[in-house]
Amino acid sequence: MVVVNETFAQRAFGSTDVIGRTVPLRSNMPPLTIVGVARAATYYELGEDPVPQAYGSVMQVYQPDLTFLIKTAADPVLV
């Protein structure tokens, strides 16, 4: 199972109505079923163009270079 962002869905399928479709994300894995579509977001700097993203469970698609995005109401330096 995988969640893709709107940009991924548009580029890969020409639509955001993609739930239930499958995508091959890696050559050494079977295709994953899309279970959700997230809004396109910026990842590195404000104003950048959205890029295709796929979000999988760490238990399902392990990568040693994971990035966590965390939103906090407090000053993140103090948390």
N, C-alpha and C positions, 0 to 999 in steps of 0.2 A: 504494500500500500504506500502511496505517496500523495503529498499535497503539492500542487504546482502553483506558481503565481500567474496572474493574468497575462503577463508578457510571454511566459512560456506557452500557455494555452493558445494565445493568438498566433504565435510564430509556428508552433508545431501543428496546430489543427485549424487555424483560421477562425476560431470561436472560443468563447469561455465556457461553453456548454460541453464539458469534457469528462464529467464524472462517469466512471465506469469504463473509460477507454484505457488502454494499456500503453506504456512507453518503455522502451529499452534504454535504461540509463547507463548500463555498463555491459560490455561484451561478455563478461564472465558471470552474468546473473540473468535469470529469467526476467521478462518484462514485468513491470510493476503496474498495478491498477491505481488509477487516479481516484482518490476518495474526497478531494476537496480542492477549491481554488481560492487562493489568498490574493489580496490586493497587491498590486505592484508597489514596491517600496524602494527607497534609496538605502544603500548599504555602506557607502564609504564617505560620501559628501553630499550636502544639500545641492539640489539642482542637477544632479547627474541624471542621465537617461536610465530608465528602468532596464534591467537585464533579466533574462530568463532564469528562474530559480526553481529548484525542486527540493522539497523538504521531506526527508524520510526519518523514520525512527532510528535512533542510534543502535538499537538492538537489531535492526534489519539491514542497515547500510552503514557499517562501521567505517569511519575514516579517522586516522590519527590526528588530523588537523581540523577539529571541530571549532565552530564559532558559536557562541551563545549571545543572543541579543536580549538585553534585560532593560525593562523600563522601570524607573523608580521615581517616586514623587520627591524623595529626599536628594540631597546633594550626593552624587555617586562616590565622591572622594571620601565622604564620611561614613558610607554604608559598609 
